[in-house]
Amino acid sequence: MPLVVEAEVLGGYPRSERVRKTLRRFEEKAEEGFVDVARTVWEDTLLVVGAQLGAGLTTVVDPVIDWHDPLRPFAEAWRNVAVDGLLRWFDNNFFYRIPVFTDMPDPKKLVTPPRVIQLKKVLPKFARLKIVLPGPVTFAKLSKNMTGRSLEELAAEIAAILAREVEKAAEAGAAVVQVDEPFLADVDATPDDAELAAELASRILGAASAKGAATRLAIPYNVPEPQVYEKLLSVKADYIVLSMADNPAKALQLLQAKGLGGHGLGAGIVQARDIYPDSYEKARETLDKAVEATGAEKLLVTTSAWLDLIPLNYAIEKTRIVATIAERYRAEKQ
């Protein structure tokens, strides 16, 4: 039976210079209006969607170029949550505003379903739309919890809200739903964190799969420790995506020792944190070893993280590289 090879970008894209300047004029100088900002963001969103389709990808991720960081759109949509000062987003050269929970979150509005409705209107019928949400454990770990409740309780409440998000998003037409838990690759992550993350991600992704959406749990930026990864294998998802470009040897060792747990092989083989072209030969060598070690029947070729860490022209080139690696590898395996 031939290996099934899929391809998609892991998450969001960077802003163009035009969008950056427009948002700065709007937010800092009050020199732009709402309509002009919305038009500029939408035009660049269409550009990035077109770049994904033009590269040959049939699964298109919402580029979320209007999001300042992955947490703030949700924090601003929930009652009892405010945003505080800036903090570095893991080991990357950009920052996020810290969500502050003064009580358990209560959604004022949904974030992703309206985006799905708008994007579905411009996508060709063959294209599948993918949305990405922050994992509840990462969300809770990166926030200030002033609720008087435990982190586990806060994460569970976040998961309940996100499950409602993806249920409505899938009903609106989202064909792929991904939950990101980058904290699980952090040195401070524990097996208990992973067990909680797997349980809560299963609730969120289960709501999506019940509506017919494909599902992924992604661990961007680094490779989790074996005792952490082992707990993640219980997650109910089609793929677990590992950042193989950041540490291929560690990722392969992990896969050889622990396997896939019945999931597809999600390979973040294209480096999202630099501008250099990724070698097909090097990617093929790593993919061959990973497929052989796990006996994978399904392979997802993707980036090691979101592409918002590099300039837009390089992000578009990385998109093409993802599609090219997947196409060449698929042809070789058939």
C-alpha positions as CSV (number, residue, x, y, z in Angstrom):
1,M,0.0,0.0,0.0
2,P,1.6,3.3,-1.0
3,L,2.4,5.9,1.6
4,V,-0.1,8.7,1.7
5,V,1.7,12.0,1.6
6,E,0.0,15.3,2.5
7,A,1.4,18.8,2.7
8,E,0.5,22.1,4.4
9,V,2.0,25.0,6.2
10,L,1.9,24.7,10.0
11,G,0.4,28.1,10.9
12,G,0.3,31.8,10.4
13,Y,2.3,34.1,8.1
14,P,4.2,37.3,8.6
15,R,2.9,40.8,7.7
16,S,4.0,42.6,4.6
17,E,5.6,46.0,5.1
18,R,2.4,47.6,3.8
19,V,0.3,45.9,6.5
20,R,2.8,46.7,9.3
21,K,2.8,50.4,8.4
22,T,-1.0,50.5,8.0
23,L,-1.5,48.9,11.4
24,R,1.1,51.2,13.0
25,R,-0.7,54.3,11.5
26,F,-4.0,53.0,12.8
27,E,-3.0,51.8,16.3
28,E,-0.3,54.3,17.3
29,K,-0.9,57.4,15.3
30,A,-4.7,57.4,14.5
31,E,-3.9,58.2,10.9
32,E,-5.9,55.3,9.3
33,G,-9.6,54.4,9.4
34,F,-11.2,51.0,10.2
35,V,-12.2,50.4,6.6
36,D,-8.8,51.1,5.1
37,V,-7.1,48.8,7.6
38,A,-9.6,46.0,7.0
39,R,-9.1,46.4,3.2
40,T,-5.3,46.2,3.5
41,V,-5.4,43.2,5.7
42,W,-7.9,41.4,3.5
43,E,-5.9,42.1,0.3
44,D,-2.7,40.6,1.8
45,T,-4.7,37.7,3.2
46,L,-5.8,36.9,-0.3
47,L,-2.2,37.3,-1.5
48,V,-1.0,34.7,1.0
49,V,-3.9,32.3,0.3
50,G,-3.1,32.6,-3.4
51,A,0.6,31.8,-2.7
52,Q,-0.4,28.6,-1.0
53,L,-2.6,27.5,-3.8
54,G,0.0,28.6,-6.4
55,A,2.6,26.4,-4.7
56,G,0.3,23.4,-5.2
57,L,-1.1,23.0,-1.7
58,T,-4.7,21.9,-1.5
59,T,-4.9,22.5,2.3
60,V,-4.7,26.3,2.9
61,V,-4.1,27.7,6.4
62,D,-5.7,30.9,7.5
63,P,-2.7,33.2,7.5
64,V,-4.0,35.3,10.5
65,I,-1.8,38.3,9.5
66,D,-4.1,40.5,11.6
67,W,-3.3,38.6,14.8
68,H,-0.6,40.3,16.9
69,D,0.1,36.9,18.6
70,P,-1.7,33.5,18.8
71,L,-3.3,34.3,22.3
72,R,-4.5,37.8,22.1
73,P,-7.5,37.4,19.7
74,F,-9.0,34.9,22.2
75,A,-8.1,36.9,25.3
76,E,-9.8,39.9,23.8
77,A,-12.9,37.9,23.0
78,W,-13.4,36.6,26.5
79,R,-14.7,38.3,29.6
80,N,-12.6,38.3,32.7
81,V,-9.4,38.4,30.7
82,A,-7.1,41.4,30.1
83,V,-3.8,41.7,28.3
84,D,-0.7,42.9,30.2
85,G,2.9,43.6,29.3
86,L,5.1,42.0,26.6
87,L,7.0,38.8,27.1
88,R,9.2,36.8,24.6
89,W,7.3,34.0,22.8
90,F,9.5,31.0,23.8
91,D,13.0,31.4,22.2
92,N,11.9,33.5,19.3
93,N,12.5,37.1,18.4
94,F,9.0,38.3,18.9
95,F,6.7,39.0,21.8
96,Y,3.2,38.5,23.0
97,R,1.0,40.3,25.5
98,I,0.4,38.3,28.6
99,P,-3.3,37.3,29.1
100,V,-4.4,38.0,32.7
101,F,-7.3,35.9,34.0
102,T,-9.1,37.6,36.8
103,D,-11.9,35.0,36.8
104,M,-12.8,32.0,34.6
105,P,-13.1,33.1,31.0
106,D,-16.5,33.7,29.5
107,P,-16.7,34.2,25.7
108,K,-18.2,37.4,24.4
109,K,-17.8,36.2,20.8
110,L,-16.3,33.4,18.7
111,V,-13.0,34.1,17.0
112,T,-12.5,31.5,14.2
113,P,-15.9,30.8,12.7
114,P,-16.4,34.3,11.1
115,R,-12.9,33.9,9.6
116,V,-13.8,30.6,8.1
117,I,-17.0,31.9,6.6
118,Q,-15.1,34.8,4.9
119,L,-12.3,32.7,3.6
120,K,-14.6,29.9,2.3
121,K,-16.2,32.5,0.0
122,V,-12.9,33.0,-1.9
123,L,-11.4,29.5,-1.9
124,P,-11.9,27.1,-4.8
125,K,-14.1,24.2,-4.0
126,F,-11.2,21.7,-4.1
127,A,-9.2,23.6,-1.3
128,R,-9.5,22.6,2.3
129,L,-9.3,25.4,4.9
130,K,-7.2,24.9,8.0
131,I,-7.5,26.8,11.3
132,V,-5.0,26.7,14.1
133,L,-5.7,27.3,17.8
134,P,-3.5,27.7,20.8
135,G,-3.4,24.7,23.1
136,P,-5.1,25.2,26.5
137,V,-2.0,24.1,28.5
138,T,0.3,26.5,26.6
139,F,-2.4,29.2,26.9
140,A,-2.6,28.7,30.7
141,K,1.1,28.4,31.2
142,L,1.8,31.6,29.4
143,S,-0.9,33.6,31.3
144,K,-1.2,35.2,34.7
145,N,-3.8,33.1,36.6
146,M,-5.5,35.4,39.2
147,T,-8.7,33.4,39.3
148,G,-7.9,31.5,42.6
149,R,-8.4,28.3,40.6
150,S,-5.7,25.8,39.6
151,L,-3.9,25.8,36.3
152,E,-5.6,22.5,35.4
153,E,-9.1,24.0,36.0
154,L,-8.2,27.1,34.0
155,A,-6.8,25.0,31.1
156,A,-10.0,22.9,31.2
157,E,-12.2,25.9,30.9
158,I,-10.1,27.3,28.0
159,A,-10.4,23.9,26.3
160,A,-14.2,23.9,26.7
161,I,-14.4,27.3,24.9
162,L,-12.0,26.2,22.2
163,A,-14.1,23.1,21.6
164,R,-17.0,25.3,20.9
165,E,-14.9,27.4,18.6
166,V,-13.8,24.5,16.4
167,E,-17.3,22.9,16.4
168,K,-18.7,26.1,14.9
169,A,-15.7,26.6,12.7
170,A,-16.0,23.1,11.3
171,E,-19.7,23.6,10.7
172,A,-18.8,26.8,8.8
173,G,-16.4,24.8,6.5
174,A,-13.1,24.4,8.2
175,A,-11.8,21.0,6.9
176,V,-8.6,20.8,9.1
177,V,-8.2,21.8,12.7
178,Q,-4.9,22.0,14.5
179,V,-4.1,22.6,18.2
180,D,-0.6,24.0,19.0
181,E,1.1,23.1,22.3
182,P,4.6,24.6,22.0
183,F,5.1,24.5,25.8
184,L,5.4,20.8,25.6
185,A,8.8,21.1,23.9
186,D,10.0,23.4,26.7
187,V,12.6,22.2,29.2
188,D,10.1,22.8,32.0
189,A,7.4,20.6,30.5
190,T,6.5,17.5,32.6
191,P,4.7,14.3,31.8
192,D,1.8,15.6,33.8
193,D,1.6,18.6,31.5
194,A,1.6,16.4,28.5
195,E,-1.1,14.1,29.9
196,L,-3.3,17.1,30.6
197,A,-2.6,18.5,27.1
198,A,-3.4,15.3,25.4
199,E,-6.7,15.0,27.3
200,L,-7.8,18.6,26.6
201,A,-6.6,18.6,23.0
202,S,-8.7,15.4,22.5
203,R,-11.8,17.3,23.7
204,I,-11.1,20.1,21.3
205,L,-10.2,18.0,18.3
206,G,-13.0,15.5,19.0
207,A,-15.4,18.4,18.6
208,A,-13.9,19.1,15.2
209,S,-13.7,15.4,14.0
210,A,-17.4,15.0,15.0
211,K,-18.1,17.5,12.3
212,G,-15.9,15.8,9.8
213,A,-12.7,17.8,10.1
214,A,-9.2,16.3,10.0
215,T,-7.1,17.0,13.1
216,R,-3.6,17.7,14.2
217,L,-1.7,18.2,17.5
218,A,1.5,20.2,16.8
219,I,4.5,20.7,19.0
220,P,6.4,23.5,17.2
221,Y,9.9,25.0,17.8
222,N,11.6,22.0,19.4
223,V,11.4,18.3,20.1
224,P,9.7,17.2,23.4
225,E,11.5,14.9,25.8
226,P,10.7,11.1,25.6
227,Q,8.6,11.0,28.8
228,V,6.6,14.0,27.6
229,Y,6.1,12.7,24.1
230,E,5.0,9.3,25.4
231,K,2.0,10.9,27.2
232,L,1.0,12.7,24.1
233,L,0.5,9.4,22.2
234,S,-3.0,9.1,23.8
235,V,-4.3,12.2,22.0
236,K,-7.2,11.7,19.6
237,A,-5.8,13.3,16.5
238,D,-5.0,12.2,12.9
239,Y,-1.4,13.5,13.2
240,I,1.1,14.5,15.9
241,V,3.4,17.0,14.3
242,L,7.0,17.2,15.5
243,S,9.5,20.0,14.7
244,M,12.0,17.7,12.9
245,A,14.0,20.5,11.3
246,D,15.2,21.9,14.6
247,N,16.7,18.7,15.9
248,P,16.4,15.8,13.4
249,A,18.6,13.4,15.4
250,K,16.5,13.8,18.6
251,A,13.2,13.6,16.6
252,L,14.3,10.3,14.9
253,Q,15.5,8.9,18.2
254,L,12.2,9.7,19.8
255,L,10.2,8.2,16.9
256,Q,12.4,5.0,17.0
257,A,11.9,4.6,20.7
258,K,8.2,5.6,21.1
259,G,6.6,5.2,17.6
260,L,3.5,7.0,16.5
261,G,0.8,5.5,18.8
262,G,-1.5,5.0,15.7
263,H,-1.2,8.5,14.5
264,G,0.1,9.7,11.1
265,L,3.7,11.0,11.0
266,G,3.6,14.8,11.1
267,A,7.0,16.0,10.0
268,G,7.9,19.6,10.5
269,I,10.8,19.1,8.0
270,V,11.0,22.6,6.5
271,Q,12.8,25.1,8.9
272,A,10.4,28.0,9.6
273,R,13.0,30.1,11.6
274,D,15.5,30.9,8.9
275,I,15.5,32.1,5.4
276,Y,17.8,29.5,3.8
277,P,16.4,27.0,1.2
278,D,15.8,23.6,2.6
279,S,17.5,20.7,0.8
280,Y,15.3,18.0,-0.6
281,E,18.0,15.4,-0.3
282,K,18.5,16.2,3.4
283,A,14.7,16.2,4.0
284,R,14.3,12.9,2.1
285,E,17.0,11.2,4.2
286,T,15.3,12.3,7.4
287,L,11.8,11.3,6.1
288,D,13.0,7.9,5.0
289,K,14.5,7.1,8.4
290,A,11.3,8.4,10.2
291,V,8.9,6.4,7.9
292,E,11.1,3.2,8.3
293,A,11.4,3.6,12.0
294,T,7.6,4.1,12.6
295,G,6.1,2.1,9.8
296,A,4.0,5.2,9.0
297,E,1.2,4.8,6.5
298,K,0.4,8.6,6.4
299,L,2.9,11.4,6.2
300,L,2.3,15.1,6.6
301,V,5.0,17.3,5.3
302,T,5.0,20.8,6.9
303,T,7.0,23.6,8.5
304,S,8.7,23.4,11.9
305,A,6.7,26.3,13.1
306,W,4.5,29.2,11.9
307,L,6.2,31.2,9.1
308,D,5.6,34.5,10.8
309,L,9.2,34.6,12.1
310,I,10.7,35.5,8.7
311,P,10.0,38.1,6.0
312,L,7.0,37.5,3.8
313,N,9.0,36.8,0.6
314,Y,10.9,34.1,2.3
315,A,7.8,32.7,3.9
316,I,6.2,32.4,0.4
317,E,9.4,30.6,-0.8
318,K,9.2,28.2,2.2
319,T,5.6,27.5,1.2
320,R,6.8,26.4,-2.2
321,I,9.5,24.3,-0.7
322,V,7.0,22.4,1.5
323,A,4.9,21.6,-1.6
324,T,7.9,20.6,-3.6
325,I,9.3,18.2,-1.0
326,A,5.9,16.6,-0.6
327,E,5.4,16.2,-4.3
328,R,8.8,14.7,-5.0
329,Y,8.6,12.4,-2.0
330,R,5.1,11.2,-3.0
331,A,6.3,10.5,-6.5
332,E,9.2,8.5,-5.3
333,K,7.1,6.3,-3.0
334,Q,4.4,5.5,-5.5
